[in-house]
Amino acid sequence: MNTDLNSQMGSPRAVSGEGWATIAGVIGSALLVAKKLVSPKPAKAEPVSRAEFYAEMMATRERINAIHLAILEKLDANHRELLAALERQATRINGLETGLARVDERTKE
């Protein structure tokens, strides 16, 4: 044992960039493993019986049919509205044509 107080101690080695990357990789891997072990397991889905499946399928079909009927009713209402507007325009055009024919007859005389 050396009792000399002035003796030189060995200098600590500097850690290179690869060393830091290795340390970070080890810490990251340890955190990922810990997270996987601690996280709760997902619940397994319960199998659905054939009767439940068909009941849900029929309910979905009924909802689709109801939506389809609502869309058809809306289309019919829009169609009736367009036909009424077209009829009003036809009446207006007929009136304008009649007036124009009268003016045309007056100018020919």
Beta strands, then each sheet from edge to edge (+ up, - down):
end
